[in-house]
Amino acid sequence: MTVTEENGSSAVTNGTYLKASTAVTPALRRMPSISEQASAASTRRVQPPFFLKWIEYPFRVKNIQTHQYLEEATGHAMDVSARGPINQTGSFVGSAILRLAATQAGGLDKSVYGIKASSILTVGNLIAGIIAGVTMPFVGALVDHTDHRKAMGAVSAFLMVMAVGAQLMLSLETWFAVFILEIIGGYFLIMHQVCTMAYLPDLSHDLTEMGHYTARLMMTQYMIQGVYTSIVVAVSYSVEMSNIQTAKLGAGMAFGLGVVLFGYAWTFLFRKRPKLRDVPEGSNILTTGFKQIAVTTKQVFSHYKALKWFMIALLWSPEAGAGTILAIAVTFLTLFVNMKVSEISVVSLVMLFSNIPGALLSRFMCKKVNPLNSFRLAEISFAIVNALIAGTVTGPERKNLVYFYAALMGVSFGWMFPSQRTVAVALIPKGQETEIMGLIAFFGQILGFLPAMIFTALNEAGVDMRWGVGSVSFFLLTSCLCTFMCGDFNEAVAKVAQSSDDYLESYSRKSRVEASFVDEDGEVEDGAQDAAVAVNESNHPSEA
């Protein structure tokens, strides 16, 4: 593809990044994405010093059509690479917390702070999930109705990293404080995902490009997470570390990676965005998020059938992820299968490296059978493997089976989540990404706590843990069944295509390359805010 120059703005900055393109080869009619326009319009007053620039090179992702690197795509790659080890730390620290809680209680079936020691992790996940579900509308309002999207992403990353760093104090005397920090870190992880999800659709409005980006981002995350886990495994086995020492090693490394990767990405790569709209008259920032969810839900349910049923499917899919599944898995492996932290880290390692072929499979299947069918097949695969674990891993004597199932589960994970992201981006009309991505995140939290709650309830009642693990398959299959109500995927994509084209043209017209997203003082310019208004009007003509 040929990218021409206009108004003296060059197509490439420093020979690598796409700088500006308000004109493209007419035959291809490719409109620059919002991330490309934001990057081109940046004043670039804050640039990384030359001796730090090398940090971003391993994380750069090329656009498959323009063959250029995009700064915010690099930022996403660094962000997910920091999140991976932080999420993985939960398995190391969580397993150690379970054992310390059981020691203090005097046994797994004994109570500590009013619940069984064996329920401590899933209760923590339940608390974080409920709080997130209640507060996400407010977080979404801040992202949608202010120009603080970047600041919120940076602050949530900082608090998440600090919560992980503080877990280095883990001991028999401090395990409960570390448990509270796990809950806090889990909440800010969810909040951070909302902020980054708002940036994701801006990378490209082309389905093929977006499928490429999501698959590459997941592969990068799994690779970094795999290397991180490999180091933890190698060190813990070579020096025969205790469970607590292994947990501290994992937390310390995740803290260091978070400081470097989050810090670089949110300082130098992610760009500011203008607010999409003002707070409606008669509302305030505390209440407008809840009202907006009601309005947006009504709009989606009335006009976008495929998106409606996809969001209903997400009510049952363990999107928030891996948080819920991680808490259940760590509890099951630690207490039922009797694995040490070092053994769980090996299971994690097998699963992580299996994620990479899963992500490649996602990219292939999204092209071969479309992203929605790919997502369905991945959910079915995930449900089957989970059911096999519950049915055949009957105790510590069958521990070796766990490693085999971890490989199959890793492929399913790596397949499912990029497909899900691609479906979400494909079904959202441009100009409504932030509010609908926020709505999708909210839907993922409404029932996101249910698997942990059911597992905890069964465990407190003395029911075999395998039933709690098996219940996850029910949620996955229910989610898959809901997607069959979406209708034809290609028709759904075509329905939002026109509003997407109108949006990009409005955005390009109102935010020309010569008009920056920020003025010389670093404030969002009125022209960019006018663009957001024009975008809103193009998607809501009856209200304009």
Disulfide bonds with the S-S distance in Angstrom:
none
